[in-house]
Amino acid sequence: MGTVYQSCNWLRLPNTRSVENFKLTDGKSISERSLRLRGTTRQNVIDQGAEVIVRSAKRKYVTFAGDKRERKKLQAALRSEVQPY
């Protein structure tokens, strides 16, 4: 997994978190974040008959452009710890 990223010397970061999306009774799919924008809650949507769809966590990779000194400086500024492949 991530074979191309590994061969290009990209850095692997921690996985994203899994996310819940909701399939509404009218067939539309919305994210948990969209619920807040609509002024409703997760429980209200579920009570109205929405189906919960869990999106699995995703892998993240990053690389930096520039000379060796710049890349090293940017890697040191990462908030996340680099993970092994």
N, C-alpha and C positions, 0 to 999 in steps of 0.2 A: 504494500500500500504506500502510495506516495513515491513510487519508483522514479518517476520523472523528476520530481522535486529533489529527491536525494541525489540523483545523478548530476543535477545542476547546482548542487551545494546550497540549496535553500535551507533555512532553519525551520524546525518544527516547533510550534508554540502549543500551549495547552489547548485542549478541545474547547469548543464553545459549549454552552449549556444546552440541554434539550429544551424545546419550546412547545407549548401547547397552542394549537390553532383550533378554531371552532367552525364546524360546518353548520350553518344556520338552516332552519326549516325551509327557507326559500332557495336553498342550494348554494348560497354565497359562502365563501370561506374567509374568515377574518382572524387576525392574530390577537394575542392577549393584549398587546399594546393598543390595538385599535379599539378594544373595549373601553379603555380609559378615555380615549378621545370621544367616544360616543356617550360617555357619562353613565355607563352601566358596569356591572360586576360580572365576574366569572359565574358565580352562582345563579344570578338572574338569567343569564343566557342558557345555562344548563337546565334550569327550571322551565324555560320556554321550549325545550326540546332539542337544543343544539347538541351535535355529536362532537366529542373531544377527539382531536387527532394529534398525537404526539409526534413531533419531528425529532429525530435522533440528533445527538450531538455531532458536530462537524469538525473535521481536522483543519488546522490553520497552518499555513506556511508563509514565510516572509524572506525576502532578499533585499539587499541594499545595493544601490549603484554609486559609483564614485571610486576614488583611489583607496588603497588599503587602509590608510589612516582614517579617512572619512567613514568607511564601512565599520571599522572597529569602534569608532566613537558612537555611531548610530546603534550598533549592537549593544553597547554598554548602556544606552539610554532606554532600552526596552523595559517596559513595566513587567512583562512576563518572563519567566525563566525558560530558556531553550530546553526542549525535551529531546530525549533520545528517540531514534526512529524505531 
